[in-house]
Structure formats: structure tokens, C-alpha cells
């Protein structure tokens, strides 16, 4: 599925509307980070232009499969990311070196190099930004027993409590 929009197709006077579904398997960085994916992501975008500056506002929705950081079980994580980007023509490396200080507004600015914008890349970037740093299948996930490695979500473990361990805070128990 080709999701490239040519710059000359974006009107200066009337915003262009794009929506649809994209299979998650098309998003190579997402697959390499989160593993094999099934399903689609849905998007709704509005593009407008002022000379060479492109304004992109939209929302991307989808469910991705992740591994829980506590119990290592697979779970489905639902994402709904609203975003707003300003895309400018790419600047040279020398111009970039002159302006090294970035403001918070600069973080919503992207660059395009060709005469078209790859919307698939923009959508994938927004999904990647929506993945939580700590991936937990549920708030009640207990993870693994620190002694025997048993998944505590399946059953309670029979290991004795770690009372006799030499722990730097064991003095506080007394």
C-alpha cells in the first residue's frame, strides 16, 4: 500500500483529507521493536499547506501485541494517538549545525526531502511514540517469583518468605 502524498497535490486553500486502514505488517520498525503484528491501524489525517510548509493533523488508532515486562506474556495494547506536525523542506547539514538549541515547539517539526511525504512513516512514528516504556499486561500483574521464577499470575508460589536474607534494610524489620 503506497501512502505517499505529493506536495503539489496539497492545496494552499483547502485542507486535504486522508483516512483508511494500514496493515501493521507494513510497519517494519514497529515489527522489529514489538515483534510480529496482526491487524490494522486506522488513521484520519488532515493536510494543509502554506507555500513549502505542510501542516499535518491527525489521529491514528490500533492495537498492537506486546510482551509484558513483568510476566513475559503476550497482551494486546490499544493505542489512540492524536498528533500535529509541521513539515518543512529538509535543510542542509551546515544550516542545522548553526541552530543547535531546540525549543519544545521544534519537537513537532519534521522535514521532507522529496516532492512527496510518506504518510506510512509518519503513522508508524506516531504509533512508536505511543508504546509505553514499561509494558505491563495489567495493573494487577504479579510477575515472577524472585526465588523460583514461577509466574505468580497463574498460582501462588510455595517458596518460603525471604526473611533470612542478608538485606541492607533488614534492620528496619526489627
Buried (B, 14 or more C-beta within 10 A) or exposed (E): EEBEBEBEEBEEEEBBEBEEEBEBEBBEEBBEEBEEBEBBBBBBBBBBBEEEEBBBBBBBBBBBBBBBBBBEBEBEBEBEBEBEBBBEBEEEEEEEEEEEEEEEEEEEEBEBEEEBBBBBBBBBBBBBEBBEEEBBBEEEBBBBBEEEEBBBBEEEBEEEEEEEEEEEEEEEEE
